[in-house]
């Protein structure tokens, strides 16, 4: 496992740290106001998805590996709803240093 503090991309590092801390304010701060996301190839409402899949059920990202300069992760993701599953995450980071889009799904 890769400790989140060791992730290469500082924006992705902040995203993972916010998720693992259950810190909704930090999570929102790392996203652009118009950020989008998809789960298993389907676009979702980011706010509703994050509440359901992360914050209301103790979501946690254990990073297995990173690639693409730290903007692509393989993660053992767990929450109280689904248990643990291996997932892939891809991040699009904007010029102002925030996540404009992320895509996740089973790896």
Secondary structure, 3 states (H helix, E strand, C coil): CECHHHCCCHHHHHHHHHHHHCCHHHHHHHEEEEEEEEECCEEECHHHHHHHHHHCCCCEEEEEEEEHHHCEEEEEEEECCCEEEEEEEEEEECCCCCEEEEEEEEC
